Amino acid sequence: MLTSLSGCAKVDGPTPDGDKSCLEKQEVPVSAHSISANEKATVDQLFTANGIDKRNFRYIRYSRGELKTYYPPYATFDEQVVRVEEYANGIRVFTGQLIFLFRNGAFSSRTGSASEAFSLDATPNATPESIGVVFRAALKEYGDPGPQPCVVVEFGYYNLNAGTGNAPERLVKAWKASRKGSEYPFAYVEDREGKLIYYDNGIRTFR
């Protein structure tokens, strides 16, 4: 279950819309799994049977199918795949997705490295209102002025080295900001100095 605190909050200093800005602070608990109750029970059993600590995992996808190998010793496996989001100190690691592969109920492999976010505290320095200002400025800078949106923000952790191969994890406290009711655009903003880390407008170009 997702929880949020919402309202139109007055922000100190000028805002992009000149006065008030609609803002919602969202919290996504680790228990807010994105799979069905039956699938959750199955995944719980898989992790428990294989000695995998699941307390800081939010399940976001589960699939099951039959896998046949086309090489000796020619076998058929019951394959189950679980994608999770990692949590630390009760908040999301935005860049902490892991994929677990099980064959015939036994753990086979994992994609992704476990986070070490526990070394950070879970107290934000920035305010939700200041993050809203940064996000609206980014919308304008990257060509999406439009009507001023209601902004949804969430506090968590971000790995600055995400997607850079085997580089060591560089975790910072950060915020995710997006338009209410829309997947894109979204941005990640560093918590202490309020700097934009990443912006994604959802546009993909394929050649």
Salt bridges, closest charged atoms under 4 A:
ASP19 OD1 - LYS10 NZ 3.00
GLU24 OE2 - LYS180 NZ 2.63
ASP44 OD2 - LYS40 NZ 2.62
ASP53 OD2 - ARG55 NH2 2.68
ASP78 OD2 - ARG64 NH2 2.61
GLU79 OE2 - ARG103 NE 3.14
GLU85 OE1 - ARG58 NH1 2.81
GLU85 OE2 - ARG92 NH1 3.01
ASP121 OD1 - LYS173 NZ 2.85
ASP144 OD2 - ARG179 NH2 3.21
GLU154 OE1 - ARG92 NH2 2.58
GLU193 OE1 - LYS195 NZ 3.08
ASP200 OD2 - ARG204 NH2 2.82
